[in-house]
Amino acid sequence: MQEFKMIAKTFKGLEEVLAGELVELGANNVQLERRAVSFTGDKRLLYMANFFLRTASRVLVPILTFKAKDADEVYENVKAIDWSKYMTLQTGFQIDATVYSETFRHSRYVTYRVKDAIVDWWNEREGKRPNVKLSDPDLFLNVHIANETVTLSLDSSGESLHKRGYRVANTEAPINEALAAGMLLMAGWKGETDFYDPMCGSGTLLIEAALIAQNIAPGIFRKSFAFEKWADFDKDLFEDIYNDDSLERPFAHHIYGSDASFYAVQQALKNIKSAGQQRCIDVKQIRLQEIKREEQKPALIMVNPPYGERLAQDKDVMRLYGDMGTAFKHQFAGSTAWVISSNEDALKCIGLKPSKRIKLLNGELECWFNKYELFAGERKEFVKKSGSSHSGVRRENLSGTYQKPMRNLSRPVDNRRKGDGRDINKRI
């Protein structure tokens, strides 16, 4: 297959993690960019990138890059494209624009001019206009402007890839699925220990940890990808990728979540069931102060606590972080904990010195992602033991824990997965 350039978009702070994912998939010419990673590959890699990448938001295929000083120049360059290669008059299209430029200040106006160029191209040749379709379009286009460099791309993903498709319930401010996966990958999570989230909310970290542990592709839950409506879509190739579970692996440990809120626990249970991960995730309602671990074997703990942004000195928030530090020290000795928060004063209340601090963006909030080594006894003894391997862990058969829903790609895209089509425990 012929290789071509692609760009995987991501969220600030996850660029290097995404690059690592692409290298593992077999991408060539991997280059870090601003909130993105460029690479080259063939059509199979394009499909695999959408299906397997955990930290990407979308995968773009550039069709034109040019310099422009104003929106009129953008119009002329876009109008010069032979649009019959990418669409027909019946193709409903949607345009998304991202602008980092002092010259172009209004992304919406850029969107209008690109739309005008495409419509005018068809009108001059056919005397008819294609439709801009804001809901469920047939073709997604992306315009990216950095200073005076304009890149026009086909968006192969459609809806952002962080929207896996398993989320059926929410709590307030749930963490982005791609950010959750990126945090887990940064922490080196591969499913070689137990995992704990003592403030699990709607269960995003729990589910993403389960998917990584079993190497289940995040795209398995998606209803569709934009490339499935492209004229050159190879349904046999994608069906082969979709239904190949040879890379999945058994998970010999367990994932635990808890939350003080009964409502949050119920929402988490709904999402866990939707993702088909009930057998490897347990969730219960319990306060931090009440957590008791009978067997303190090493585990990975990861927490996205409330940040208390509006009341930075709120005593309840400070007390919550203090309780978290107490639980770490007394119930999770010998483990490793990671905490993300934008509230530096609250993080100090944990009472532990972080061994690593990483800057991440959670939504619009700049956060610290802190690592804490929860060693028991003397630190020198902990350092001696920290090099121990988990390679001898017994692995159990996955049979019965998870089944991938088969996709019959010969059916029309719009008719897929109706009814119980997203029941992850039942092949259709």
NUKOL-919456 format. One record per residue (C-alpha): x, y, z; residue in three letters. Coordinates in steps of 0.05 Angstrom, whole numbers, padded with zeros to 5 digits, always signed. Each point is the difference from the previous one (the first is absolute). Example, Ala and Ser with C-alpha at 12.3 -4.5 7.8 and 13.67 -1.06 7.14 Angstrom:
BEGIN
+00246-00090+00156ALA;+00027+00069-00013SER;
***
This chain:
BEGIN
+00000+00000+00000MET;+00022+00071-00014GLN;+00025+00041+00060GLU;-00025+00070+00013PHE;+00006+00052+00055LYS;-00048+00002+00059MET;-00007+00043+00062ILE;-00027-00027+00066ALA;-00027+00056+00043LYS;+00003-00006+00076THR;-00005+00040+00064PHE;+00055+00044+00029LYS;+00051-00041+00038GLY;-00016-00067-00035LEU;+00042+00010-00063GLU;+00058-00045+00021GLU;-00047-00055+00024VAL;-00038+00002-00066LEU;+00066-00003-00039ALA;+00018-00063+00039GLY;-00068-00031-00018GLU;+00011+00015-00073LEU;+00070-00030-00001VAL;-00029-00063+00032GLU;-00053-00003-00056LEU;+00055+00003-00052GLY;-00006+00072-00023ALA;+00059+00031-00038ASN;+00029+00071+00004ASN;-00031+00014+00067VAL;+00008+00074+00018GLN;-00025+00039+00061LEU;-00041+00063-00015GLU;-00044+00048+00039ARG;-00054-00043+00032ARG;+00011-00050-00056ALA;+00047-00052-00029VAL;+00012-00007-00075SER;+00018-00067-00031PHE;-00004-00040-00065THR;-00032-00066-00015GLY;-00050-00036-00045ASP;-00075-00009+00002LYS;+00005-00057+00049ARG;+00038+00045+00048LEU;-00052+00054-00009LEU;-00055-00048+00022TYR;+00044-00029+00056MET;+00017+00070+00026ALA;-00074+00017+00008ASN;-00015-00068+00031PHE;+00060-00010+00047PHE;+00026+00069+00022LEU;-00020+00016+00071ARG;+00027+00071+00006THR;-00020+00029-00068ALA;-00061+00044-00011SER;-00003-00008-00075ARG;+00042-00023-00060VAL;+00006+00048-00058LEU;+00023-00011-00072VAL;+00028+00066-00029PRO;-00020+00013-00072ILE;+00029+00071-00008LEU;+00050+00044+00037THR;+00012+00072-00022PHE;+00017+00070+00024LYS;-00054+00053+00006ALA;-00004+00070+00029LYS;-00075+00007+00002ASP;-00065-00039-00007ALA;-00006+00018-00074ASP;+00065-00035-00015GLU;-00026-00060+00038VAL;-00063+00002-00043TYR;+00040+00001-00065GLU;+00045-00058+00020ASN;-00057-00044+00023VAL;-00041+00016-00062LYS;+00059-00024-00043ALA;-00008-00071+00026ILE;-00035-00052-00043ASP;-00055-00016+00050TRP;-00029-00057-00042SER;+00058-00042+00027LYS;-00028+00004+00071TYR;-00076+00010-00006MET;-00061+00005-00044THR;-00057+00050-00002LEU;-00039-00045+00047GLN;+00056+00000+00053THR;-00019+00039+00062GLY;+00063+00030+00030PHE;+00022+00033+00064GLN;+00061+00045+00012ILE;+00039+00009+00065ASP;+00053+00055+00005ALA;+00057+00009+00050THR;+00039+00065-00003VAL;+00065+00019+00034TYR;+00016+00065-00035SER;+00005+00075+00008GLU;-00022+00008-00072THR;-00063-00043+00004PHE;-00038+00019+00062ARG;-00068-00031-00014HIS;-00003-00076-00013SER;-00074+00005-00017ARG;+00013+00048-00058TYR;+00054-00048-00026VAL;-00052-00055+00003THR;-00050+00042-00040TYR;+00052+00015-00054ARG;+00020-00074-00008VAL;-00074-00018-00005LYS;-00011+00054-00052ASP;+00059-00026-00041ALA;-00027-00071-00002ILE;-00071+00022-00016VAL;+00023+00047-00054ASP;+00044-00054-00032TRP;-00060-00045-00008TRP;-00048+00055-00020ASN;+00045+00023-00057GLU;+00006-00071-00028ARG;-00068-00031+00014GLU;-00045+00060+00013GLY;-00018-00031+00067LYS;+00024+00007+00071ARG;+00020-00056+00049PRO;-00027+00005+00071ASN;+00036+00020+00064VAL;-00025-00053+00049LYS;+00011+00016+00074LEU;-00030-00066+00024SER;+00029-00067-00022ASP;+00037+00026-00062PRO;+00027-00044-00054ASP;+00067+00035-00003LEU;+00039+00034+00056PHE;+00051+00053-00020LEU;+00051+00033+00046ASN;+00036+00066-00010VAL;+00061+00014+00042HIS;+00035+00068-00003ILE;+00066+00013+00035ALA;+00022+00072-00013ASN;-00006+00003-00077GLU;+00005-00075-00014THR;-00067-00032-00017VAL;-00011-00075-00001THR;-00065-00028-00027LEU;-00013-00073+00019SER;-00051-00055-00004LEU;-00021-00020+00070ASP;-00001-00076+00001SER;-00028-00005+00071SER;-00063+00044+00002GLY;-00021+00005+00073GLU;+00060+00008+00046SER;+00034-00066+00014LEU;-00001+00014+00075HIS;-00074-00015-00004LYS;+00009-00075+00002ARG;-00074-00017+00000GLY;-00003-00038+00067TYR;-00020+00061+00042ARG;-00074-00003+00016VAL;+00001+00038+00066ALA;+00037+00061+00027ASN;+00019+00035+00064THR;+00021+00073+00005GLU;+00062+00015-00041ALA;+00021-00071-00021PRO;+00071-00007-00023ILE;+00012-00005-00075ASN;+00010-00072-00022GLU;+00062+00016-00041ALA;+00031+00038+00058LEU;-00016-00057+00047ALA;+00033-00050-00048ALA;+00060+00047-00008GLY;+00009+00005+00075MET;-00001-00076+00007LEU;+00051-00008-00056LEU;+00045+00053+00031MET;-00004-00039+00065ALA;+00023-00063-00036GLY;-00065-00037+00011TRP;-00003-00067-00036LYS;-00043-00040+00047GLY;+00057-00032+00039GLU;-00029+00018+00069THR;-00067+00017+00031ASP;-00027+00069-00014PHE;-00037+00047+00047TYR;-00039+00065-00009ASP;-00028+00022+00068PRO;-00038+00059-00031MET;-00024-00034-00063CYS;-00058+00046-00020GLY;-00033-00029-00062SER;+00055-00053-00007GLY;+00041+00027-00059THR;+00068-00017+00029LEU;-00025-00069+00021LEU;-00026-00017-00070ILE;+00060+00028-00037GLU;+00046-00040+00047ALA;-00039-00063-00016ALA;+00004+00011-00075LEU;+00075+00012+00003ILE;+00011-00060+00046ALA;-00035-00046-00051GLN;+00026+00039-00061ASN;-00072+00010-00024ILE;-00004+00052-00055ALA;-00038+00063+00022PRO;-00033+00003-00069GLY;-00039-00064+00014ILE;-00057+00040+00031PHE;-00007+00052-00056ARG;-00062+00002-00043LYS;+00039+00024-00060SER;+00060+00037-00027PHE;-00002+00054-00054ALA;+00044-00040-00048PHE;-00056-00052-00006GLU;-00037+00049-00045LYS;+00059+00015-00045TRP;-00006-00022-00073ALA;+00064-00043+00006ASP;-00021-00034+00066PHE;+00025-00072+00002ASP;-00051-00035+00042LYS;+00036-00068-00003ASP;+00064+00032+00025LEU;-00035+00034+00058PHE;-00041-00061+00017GLU;+00066-00039+00005ASP;+00028+00052+00048ILE;-00064+00006+00040TYR;-00010-00075+00012ASN;+00073-00018+00013ASP;+00007-00011+00075ASP;+00069-00033-00004SER;+00034+00058+00037LEU;-00047-00003+00060GLU;+00029-00031+00063ARG;-00023-00029+00067PRO;+00000+00042+00063PHE;+00020-00039+00063ALA;-00013+00056+00050HIS;-00059+00043+00019HIS;-00024+00072-00003ILE;-00033+00034+00059TYR;-00038+00065+00003GLY;-00036+00036+00056SER;-00034+00067+00012ASP;-00033+00034+00059ALA;-00060+00017-00045SER;-00054-00053-00010PHE;-00021+00035-00065TYR;+00072-00003-00028ALA;+00005-00074+00016VAL;-00065-00014-00037GLN;+00023+00040-00061GLN;+00067-00037+00000ALA;-00036-00068+00003LEU;-00042+00019-00061LYS;+00062+00019-00041ASN;+00038-00061+00022ILE;-00058-00045-00022LYS;-00004+00038-00066SER;+00074-00014-00012ALA;-00009-00074+00019GLY;+00052+00005+00056GLN;-00041-00023+00061GLN;+00043-00061+00012ARG;+00066+00036+00009CYS;-00026+00064+00034ILE;-00032+00006+00070ASP;-00030+00065+00024VAL;-00029+00017+00068LYS;-00022+00061+00039GLN;+00049+00017+00055ILE;+00034+00063+00027ARG;+00076+00008-00004LEU;+00006-00004+00075GLN;-00035-00067+00001GLU;+00043-00036-00051ILE;+00032-00062+00030LYS;+00045-00047-00039ARG;+00011-00068+00032GLU;+00057-00019-00047GLU;+00045+00058-00018GLN;+00032-00029-00062LYS;+00029+00050-00051PRO;-00051+00035-00044ALA;-00007+00060-00045LEU;-00045+00055+00029ILE;-00025+00057-00043MET;-00046+00056+00022VAL;-00034+00059-00033ASN;-00027+00035+00064PRO;-00042+00063+00002PRO;+00043+00061-00013TYR;-00040+00051+00040GLY;+00019+00053-00053GLU;-00053+00051+00021ARG;+00019-00004+00073LEU;+00075-00014-00001ALA;+00006+00004+00076GLN;-00065-00038+00015ASP;+00012-00040+00064LYS;-00040-00060-00025ASP;+00044-00006-00062VAL;+00064+00005+00041MET;-00026-00052+00049ARG;-00018-00046-00058LEU;+00071+00002-00027TYR;+00027-00011+00071GLY;-00045-00061+00008ASP;+00026-00025-00068MET;+00072+00005+00025GLY;-00018-00037+00064THR;-00032-00056-00040ALA;+00061-00004-00045PHE;+00048-00006+00059LYS;-00040-00049+00042HIS;-00039-00042-00050GLN;+00043-00001-00063PHE;+00072-00007+00026ALA;+00044-00032-00053GLY;-00042+00027-00057SER;+00006+00058-00048THR;-00051+00057-00003ALA;-00013+00052-00053TRP;-00044+00061+00012VAL;-00023+00053-00050ILE;-00022+00068+00025SER;+00003+00074-00017SER;-00001+00019+00074ASN;+00073+00003+00023GLU;-00019+00021+00071ASP;-00045-00061+00006ALA;+00054-00046-00028LEU;+00046+00023+00056LYS;-00051-00025+00050CYS;+00013-00072-00023ILE;+00062+00005+00043GLY;+00045-00040-00047LEU;+00056+00023-00045LYS;-00013-00017-00073PRO;+00055-00038-00036SER;-00024+00027-00067LYS;-00042+00058-00023ARG;-00029+00005-00070ILE;-00039+00060-00028LYS;-00066-00019-00034LEU;-00062+00037-00024LEU;-00067-00026+00025ASN;-00051+00037-00040GLY;+00022+00073+00008GLU;+00035-00012+00067LEU;+00075-00005+00004GLU;+00014-00058+00047CYS;+00057-00036+00035TRP;+00002-00076-00008PHE;+00040-00022+00061ASN;+00031-00067+00015LYS;+00009-00025+00072TYR;+00042-00060+00020GLU;-00037-00029+00060LEU;+00057-00040+00030PHE;-00006-00035+00067ALA;+00055+00004+00052GLY;+00069+00026-00020GLU;+00006+00032-00069ARG;+00065-00037-00015LYS;-00036-00066+00009GLU;-00055+00023-00046PHE;+00052+00020-00054VAL;+00030-00070+00005LYS;-00067-00033-00012LYS;-00026+00048-00053SER;+00036-00037-00057GLY;-00039-00064+00011SER;-00036-00028-00061SER;-00072-00022-00008HIS;+00015-00044-00059SER;-00016-00063+00040GLY;-00073+00020+00011VAL;-00048-00055-00017ARG;-00045+00017-00059ARG;-00070-00027-00004GLU;-00043-00016-00061ASN;-00043+00058-00022LEU;-00056-00045-00025SER;-00066+00027+00024GLY;+00025+00067+00024THR;-00005+00039-00065TYR;-00025-00011-00070GLN;+00008+00047-00058LYS;-00063+00018-00038PRO;+00008-00023-00072MET;-00014+00051-00053ARG;-00034-00018-00065ASN;+00028+00055-00044LEU;-00043-00021-00059SER;-00058+00034+00035ARG;-00011+00075-00010PRO;+00038+00041+00051VAL;-00063+00034+00026ASP;-00032-00067+00016ASN;+00056-00028+00043ARG;-00004-00016+00074ARG;-00073+00015+00010LYS;-00035-00031+00059GLY;+00050-00041+00040ASP;+00057+00013-00048GLY;+00043+00031+00053ARG;-00007-00058+00050ASP;+00073-00016+00008ILE;-00015-00068+00029ASN;-00039-00024-00061LYS;+00026-00010-00070ARG;-00049+00024-00053ILE;
***
